Amino acid sequence: MFGWIARRIQRTALAQVREDLQVYIDSLKGLSADEMATALAISTFVRLRMERAGTMPRTIMAEGVADDATLAALATHLNRMIREAQKNKNFLIASGLMVWIHSVRAMLHPSARHLGQAMWEQLQRGENKYFEAVESLSAQGIEDMTLVSVEFGFVPILLRPHS
């Protein structure tokens, strides 16, 4: 009886995910290689911190192993973390979290994965300047950047751009 309501809610949610991802991709297109490298490095830093804290198990991104409920819960947690970072005026961390909320949302909706792949294709434009960005962030006092260097080139398995 209420199936049509559920389908409408799902369609609306998917449309919002697609729109948000496209806006984010468009914003990434405007970044320089230096800015993109910083975005890539800080998103790696954030992911590693979340993995260490147990809030984002490595298997989710590295192997694509997660059910919809787990991905939805992670998206909710990331949303909360973004709001908290913005409230505390920690915009650098918030920007790193944005990469992961969009990644999780794209993974959650298979018909939006091509947009997640397009996002990661844009992020990879920063790879040539990645190590310089890591050094710069380390010089700014962000700790644990050594491990970020080791994780160079990580892209979630379900969102790897097609060559």
Secondary structure, 3 states (H helix, E strand, C coil): CCHHHHHHHHHHHHHHHHHHHHHHHHHHHCCCHHHHHHHHHHHHHHHHHHHHHCCCCHHHHHHCCCCHHHHHHHHHHHHHHHHHHHHCCCHHHHHHHHHHHHHHHHHHCHHHHHHHHHHHHHHHHHHHHHHHHHHHHHHCCCCCHHHHHHCCCCCCHHHCCCC
